[in-house]
């Protein structure tokens, strides 16, 4: 009876690019691929929106004008609504949100979660710089109302308030999700808070007549894309340091944060 021939194995380097990218156990495997694809898919509608804004596409212009006009007429008859929107837009302005993110960075650094602190800084900085650059490149003017409810300087697209609120909400959500553990209600509350901050901040900018609706939509899309992209990069580092795969939208970008008293980087 003849013995079976020697087994052959395929070396990792000989595997196809597609197999490596779709391998769940590879450092650049399925999770990173899906996260990168998600970031790209969010950037596609943002790029399309930017093209329509630059080209002054009539249907988009008409929609922006109609929403602004409706909210403006509502604001004229409801001063309490205007005060609430002004208060909200001041509390969740880029400055206070950056201070909050900075406080989280200091806390993470003290806990020796220094790579996670670097991720927070990178996400906020990259998103903020992209927003400022795109404002200059697009050069869109703000609504010109007869009796404005608020005033703002600079170009309109994308909305800086909305972008920074989305960045901060996304960053804080993905940092603190590990503390929710397996509690569905706690996770839901964190998600609801993040959506509320980003959503109402965007609404406040249109309600006060300092941005068009498409400016706000652009801020949301760009913010989500930046958070998705930097999360994918952070996941790459995790897998290269032989850490277990993480589900950022369910467990946060660093699930060990809530369990490791000495800090994840220790």
MARVEX-355664 format. One line per 10 residues: for each residue x, y negated, z negated of C-alpha. Coordinates in nm, 3 decimals. Example, Ala and Ser with C-alpha at 12.3 -4.5 7.8 and 13.67 -1.06 7.14 Angstrom:
1.230,0.450,-0.780 | 1.367,0.106,-0.714
//
This chain:
0.000,0.000,0.000 | 0.158,-0.320,0.111 | 0.191,-0.610,-0.126 | 0.021,-0.937,-0.037 | 0.235,-1.192,0.131 | 0.365,-1.498,-0.059 | 0.111,-1.766,-0.127 | 0.151,-2.089,0.058 | 0.072,-2.425,-0.093 | 0.041,-2.764,0.061
0.280,-3.018,-0.082 | 0.116,-3.341,-0.206 | 0.315,-3.540,0.046 | 0.181,-3.320,0.327 | -0.183,-3.388,0.242 | -0.374,-3.623,0.465 | -0.437,-3.986,0.368 | -0.810,-3.914,0.351 | -0.761,-3.617,0.115 | -0.541,-3.821,-0.118
-0.785,-4.110,-0.126 | -1.081,-3.883,-0.203 | -0.899,-3.672,-0.463 | -1.054,-3.725,-0.807 | -0.727,-3.633,-0.979 | -0.496,-3.850,-0.770 | -0.382,-4.187,-0.904 | -0.519,-4.349,-0.591 | -0.811,-4.115,-0.572 | -1.185,-4.131,-0.548
-1.255,-4.376,-0.832 | -1.014,-4.637,-0.703 | -1.138,-4.588,-0.349 | -1.498,-4.641,-0.453 | -1.410,-4.948,-0.663 | -1.211,-5.100,-0.376 | -1.495,-5.026,-0.134 | -1.740,-5.192,-0.372 | -1.525,-5.507,-0.387 | -1.502,-5.511,-0.007
-1.875,-5.460,0.038 | -1.945,-5.758,-0.191 | -1.697,-5.973,-0.001 | -1.869,-5.899,0.331 | -2.196,-6.080,0.244 | -1.994,-6.359,0.081 | -1.792,-6.406,0.401 | -2.111,-6.399,0.609 | -2.272,-6.655,0.379 | -1.966,-6.881,0.404
-1.979,-6.864,0.785 | -2.348,-6.958,0.782 | -2.278,-7.248,0.546 | -1.991,-7.380,0.757 | -2.200,-7.344,1.071 | -2.499,-7.520,0.909 | -2.731,-7.237,1.014 | -3.078,-7.401,1.032 | -3.277,-7.124,0.850 | -3.030,-7.131,0.559
-3.036,-7.510,0.550 | -3.415,-7.512,0.547 | -3.428,-7.256,0.266 | -3.177,-7.452,0.057 | -3.369,-7.774,0.112 | -3.705,-7.615,0.028 | -3.581,-7.464,-0.301 | -3.406,-7.786,-0.403 | -3.715,-7.993,-0.325 | -3.947,-7.761,-0.521
-3.723,-7.756,-0.828 | -3.668,-8.131,-0.808 | -4.043,-8.202,-0.809 | -4.087,-7.961,-1.100 | -3.808,-8.131,-1.295 | -3.962,-8.475,-1.250 | -4.274,-8.357,-1.431 | -4.098,-8.151,-1.702 | -3.829,-8.347,-1.889 | -3.797,-8.068,-2.147
-3.695,-7.829,-1.871 | -3.428,-8.076,-1.760 | -3.290,-8.108,-2.113 | -3.276,-7.729,-2.150 | -3.095,-7.688,-1.817 | -2.849,-7.965,-1.903 | -2.776,-7.803,-2.239 | -2.727,-7.462,-2.081 | -2.501,-7.588,-1.804 | -2.286,-7.773,-2.061
-2.254,-7.475,-2.299 | -2.168,-7.234,-2.017 | -1.949,-7.471,-1.819 | -1.610,-7.344,-1.692 | -1.423,-7.514,-1.979 | -1.605,-7.345,-2.270 | -1.607,-7.011,-2.087 | -1.231,-7.027,-2.035 | -1.185,-7.106,-2.402 | -1.397,-6.800,-2.489
-1.194,-6.584,-2.251 | -0.873,-6.725,-2.400 | -0.990,-6.632,-2.750 | -1.052,-6.276,-2.629 | -0.703,-6.270,-2.475 | -0.548,-6.370,-2.809 | -0.752,-6.104,-2.990 | -0.645,-5.837,-2.740 | -0.282,-5.944,-2.767 | -0.293,-5.916,-3.146
-0.444,-5.568,-3.108 | -0.152,-5.485,-2.876 | -0.387,-5.435,-2.581 | -0.156,-5.653,-2.375 | -0.223,-5.508,-2.033 | -0.594,-5.555,-2.092 | -0.525,-5.914,-2.200 | -0.331,-5.960,-1.876 | -0.627,-5.825,-1.680 | -0.857,-6.085,-1.840
-0.616,-6.369,-1.758 | -0.562,-6.244,-1.403 | -0.934,-6.208,-1.330 | -1.023,-6.554,-1.460 | -0.725,-6.721,-1.291 | -0.759,-6.550,-0.952 | -1.134,-6.615,-0.939 | -1.096,-6.978,-1.042 | -0.821,-7.046,-0.788 | -1.014,-6.876,-0.508
-1.321,-7.085,-0.589 | -1.124,-7.410,-0.584 | -0.952,-7.321,-0.257 | -1.277,-7.222,-0.088 | -1.442,-7.548,-0.195 | -1.169,-7.737,-0.009 | -1.182,-7.511,0.296 | -1.562,-7.524,0.334 | -1.598,-7.890,0.233 | -1.974,-7.877,0.181
-2.153,-8.178,0.035 | -2.391,-8.160,-0.260 | -2.763,-8.242,-0.253 | -2.832,-8.614,-0.236 | -3.139,-8.681,-0.451 | -3.307,-9.016,-0.508 | -3.314,-8.980,-0.887 | -3.068,-8.699,-0.976 | -3.110,-8.504,-1.299 | -2.733,-8.464,-1.333
-2.417,-8.560,-1.149 | -2.120,-8.354,-1.036 | -1.806,-8.435,-0.842 | -1.631,-8.241,-0.569 | -1.752,-8.007,-0.300 | -2.041,-7.767,-0.345 | -1.963,-7.420,-0.202 | -1.922,-7.198,-0.394 | -2.064,-7.319,-0.725 | -1.779,-7.339,-0.976
-2.009,-7.310,-1.277 | -2.174,-7.000,-1.133 | -1.846,-6.841,-1.029 | -1.681,-6.891,-1.368 | -1.991,-6.775,-1.555 | -1.993,-6.456,-1.345 | -1.621,-6.400,-1.403 | -1.647,-6.456,-1.778 | -1.963,-6.248,-1.813 | -1.806,-5.963,-1.616
-1.478,-5.974,-1.806 | -1.640,-5.985,-2.150 | -1.884,-5.711,-2.053 | -1.611,-5.473,-1.938 | -1.394,-5.549,-2.242 | -1.665,-5.492,-2.503 | -1.858,-5.203,-2.344 | -1.641,-4.948,-2.532 | -1.788,-5.072,-2.860 | -2.134,-4.970,-2.741
-2.022,-4.608,-2.740 | -2.294,-4.377,-2.619 | -2.575,-4.603,-2.736 | -2.790,-4.682,-2.435 | -2.962,-4.973,-2.610 | -2.628,-5.137,-2.694 | -2.503,-5.099,-2.339 | -2.829,-5.240,-2.207 | -2.801,-5.539,-2.440 | -2.446,-5.615,-2.319
-2.552,-5.588,-1.956 | -2.857,-5.806,-2.019 | -2.644,-6.073,-2.186 | -2.396,-6.074,-1.895 | -2.672,-6.102,-1.635 | -2.846,-6.373,-1.838 | -2.533,-6.588,-1.867 | -2.445,-6.562,-1.498 | -2.804,-6.582,-1.377 | -2.930,-6.878,-1.580
-2.607,-7.071,-1.525 | -2.660,-7.043,-1.151 | -3.025,-7.139,-1.185 | -2.935,-7.444,-1.392 | -2.711,-7.580,-1.116 | -2.991,-7.569,-0.860 | -3.252,-7.690,-1.110 | -3.042,-7.997,-1.185 | -2.998,-8.072,-0.816 | -2.617,-8.053,-0.809
-2.595,-7.738,-0.594 | -2.777,-7.568,-0.311 | -2.915,-7.218,-0.364 | -2.655,-7.072,-0.125 | -2.376,-7.233,-0.334 | -2.498,-7.038,-0.634 | -2.536,-6.716,-0.438 | -2.180,-6.760,-0.315 | -2.056,-6.803,-0.672 | -2.228,-6.483,-0.782
-2.096,-6.280,-0.489 | -1.738,-6.405,-0.520 | -1.735,-6.351,-0.897 | -1.858,-5.992,-0.868 | -1.606,-5.920,-0.591 | -1.312,-6.052,-0.796 | -1.412,-5.855,-1.107 | -1.456,-5.539,-0.898 | -1.119,-5.582,-0.729 | -0.920,-5.650,-1.047
-1.099,-5.364,-1.224 | -0.990,-5.132,-0.944 | -0.631,-5.249,-0.986 | -0.651,-5.193,-1.362 | -0.787,-4.842,-1.302 | -0.478,-4.771,-1.091 | -0.252,-4.859,-1.383 | -0.456,-4.639,-1.618 | -0.428,-4.334,-1.397 | -0.056,-4.388,-1.338
-0.001,-4.385,-1.716 | -0.182,-4.049,-1.738 | -0.488,-4.191,-1.905 | -0.825,-4.023,-1.851 | -1.043,-4.170,-1.576 | -1.273,-4.449,-1.693 | -1.619,-4.553,-1.578 | -1.590,-4.933,-1.607 | -1.961,-5.009,-1.564 | -2.054,-4.759,-1.836
-1.754,-4.738,-2.071 | -1.557,-5.055,-1.994 | -1.216,-5.081,-1.828 | -1.036,-4.955,-2.142 | -1.262,-4.704,-2.324 | -0.994,-4.638,-2.588 | -1.012,-4.996,-2.713 | -1.283,-4.921,-2.971 | -1.104,-4.612,-3.106 | -0.736,-4.708,-3.114
-0.662,-4.910,-3.428 | -0.303,-4.973,-3.324 | -0.398,-5.095,-2.980 | -0.419,-4.912,-2.645 | -0.066,-5.012,-2.540 | 0.094,-4.882,-2.857
//
